[in-house]
């Protein structure tokens, strides 16, 4: 009962903070950065280890610069998520711009559905919200429910306020089947770590053996829906550009694990371009591979052309 009361109190305070204009929230973010970086040192050991393992060729000074920039961004991301509760369509549209919408709309206008690949890069929450304002089809973001029912409901309402139909991970197939006959978009998080029991496929990602979920590939090959990667570019504080990059237009014709290698490699290159804006405080490499998958690199396609 106490935990439930604290949850509702926390939500009340977050809702109140959301009413503040962003320029004031960013002042709070500056103070928050000082607290989590210098005082509480929130997951700094995890972040530092992840960065050193991902970029063994970078100097200590370069790693430290990325680390600081990451925590500044994380602090801004925190208040931007809070702002989701009260942000208007006009404000969100001003801060999240899409490129190559016409490539996606060509399918939707022909009553065909597409799959979006996303990741914990930039403000992925704002981007997910903004999809419903920029495309003609119905949008179904796939999400992992939170352990706290109160906060899960809070996030669910915010994420769906502009028409998104949120789908829990375990309900993905059912949602796809029920949405047949309409032009729609399903968005998958490509970098969500599988559980230990579901870590069945491993590849090389950011210089480390990494388990990758196969859900996107399985759905794509089964439905033959084209896959677009939502390449998020951090422009400046509170402003993002999203490029809809086609990475696989005929999934049914691909070899096994080819799609998984495509979106994993794409994200890797995106992170390398601007490394500070990925979720480094996440324990992405918590589980280690027990049995090696041979010749990982030989399966990796050349996507250099897609990143141009």
Secondary structure, DSSP 8 states (H G I E B T S, - for coil): -HHHHHHHHHHHHHHHHHTS-HHHHHHHHHHHHHIIIIIS-TTHHHHHHHHHHH-TTS-HHHHHHHHHHHHHHHHHHHHHHHHTTT--HHHHHHHEEEE-HHHHHHHHTTT--EEEEE-SBSSHHHHHHHHHHH-SSEEEEEE---SSHHHHHHHHHHHTTTS---EEGGGHHHHHHHTTTS-EEEEEETT----STT---EEEETTEEEE---HHHHHHHHH--EEEEEEEEEEETTEEEEEEEEEES-GGGS-TTHHHHHHHHHHHHHHHHSGGGB-TTS-TT-S--SS--S-HHHH----TTTT-
